[in-house]
């Protein structure tokens, strides 16, 4: 029960996802991301419609794909993408060593089923969230380092606050025990 690219386009329309369907190229083009990061999405139905494939490519400020081929910080980038793949439940970060293109991909076999609107809504949310990672990837390519979410002092303060809160909760739990 394969699904044609036209049927996938119809489901995109049903969920309100803005896209452009090219019947002669058998591909769906769309975009997303956040205010600082543009992502180009390419969707197709491979293997005669038995494999849904949606790929997001990070774009630079001129709307060109970011190319990390032979980049001086490619090793830091690869380590980060590997970590993100380990931490991610759905979708895969990819790096094409031939052309240096960085992508986020979701592939779903459709051999015996059709893609539902609910599934496609989840996929588009996940794909759009890849825009949040784009700023981290750009930062790594610029500096060779992962952005620090919090300074060490902020992290220590937060941990001390959590420890104090846990102590308060455990002492209030013990006060109800009548000394037992």
N, C-alpha and C positions, 0 to 999 in steps of 0.2 A: 504494500500500500504506500508507494512512494508519493512524494509531494512535489508538484511543479513549482518553479520559481514564481509563476503567476499566482498560484494559490498562496504562497508565502506572502507575496505582495498584498493580496487581499486581506490576510490576517493583520499585516502591518496597518492597513487602512482601517480595519475594524477597531484596533486599539488606539488609533489616532497618532501613530508614529509617522512623522513627516519623512518622506522618502521619494526617490525617483527610481522608477522601474524601467529598465531597458530590455525590452523583449528580444531584440536581435542580439544583444550581448549576454542575455540570460544572467543578469546581475541586478541587484538592488543597491543603490548608493544612498547613504544618509549621513548625517553628522550629529555631533553631540559634544559632550565634555562639560567644562565649567567656564566661568568668565575669563580665566587665564589660560586655558588649555583647550585647543580644538582637537577633536578626534574625527577622523573620516572612517565611516563604517562601510564595509563591502560585504554583502550577503549573497550567497548562492546556494544552489542545491546540487551537490556533487553526486557522483555515482548514480546517474539517472534519477535523481530526486530522492535517493535513499539516505543522504547525509546532509543535514542542515549545517551550514558553515557561515558564521558571522565573525568578521575580523575587524578590529579597531586599530587604526594607525595614528600615532601621535604626530601632529603637525606643528611646524614652527610658526613664528609670527607672520611669515609670508605665505602660509598655507602650503608648504612643501613638507613631504614626509621627513621626519628626523632621520638622519643617516649616521650611524655610529661605526661604520666600517673603518677599521684602522684608527679608531679614536684612541687618544692616549689614556682614557679612563674606562676602556671597554671591559677590563677585568673587574673593576668595581661594579660596573653595570651588570655584568653576568652574575656576579655573586648576589646582587640585590634581586634580580629577576628570579633566580633560583630560590631565594628566601621567600619571595612573594608567592611563587608557585606552591611552596610547601605550606604557607599560611592560608592560601586561597582554597575555598571549597568548590568553586565553580568558575571555570575558565582557566586559560593558560597564557602566561606571558611568553612570548617567543622572540628570538633574535636570529635573523637570517644572516649567516656568516658570509654569504655570497654578496649581498648588496647592503648589509648593515641596517636593514629596516627593523624597527621594534614594533611588535604587534601584540594585541591582546585578542585571543581567539576563543570562541565557544563553538564546539561541534557536537551535534546530537544525531545519533543514528535514527532514521525514520523508517526502517525496513518494514515494520509491521504496524505503523501508527501514523497519525497526522499530528502536526504541531498545533497545539491549542492556543487560543488567545491568552489564556492565563500563563502558559509556559513562555510565550513570546514577550509578554509584559515583564516577566522575571528576567529574561535574557536581556531586554533593552535596559532595565534598571542596572544590571550588572555591567553591561557594556558602557553605559553612561558614567558609572562610578570609576571606570578606568581613567577618566579625566583627572580624578583626584591623584592618581599615581603618576600622571604625566609630569606634574611639577616636581615630584621626587626624582624622576628619571632625568629631567632636564638639569636639576641641581647636581646630580651625580656626574653628569657629563661635563658640567662647568667646573666642578670642584674636586671630583674624585671621591667625595664623601657623601654619606647618607645624611639628610637633614636631621638635626637633633630636634625632637619634639619638645623636650624640656631641658633646661640646663641642669647640671648636677645638683645645684642648690635647690632648684624647684623640685626635683625628684626626691631629694632628701626630706624637704619640707612636707611633701605630699605623703611620703611613707611614714614620717613621724605623726602626722595628723591621723592617718589610718590606724597606727598602733595605739594612739591615745583613744580613738573612738572604740577600738576593740577592747581596750582595758575598761573603759566606761561601761560598755555593754556587759562585759563579763562580771564586773563588780555589782551592777544592778541585778544581774541574774542570780548572783550568790546571796544578795540581801533578802530575797524572797524565800530562801531555803531554811530559815529559822536555825542557822548555825549547823545544820547537818552536812 
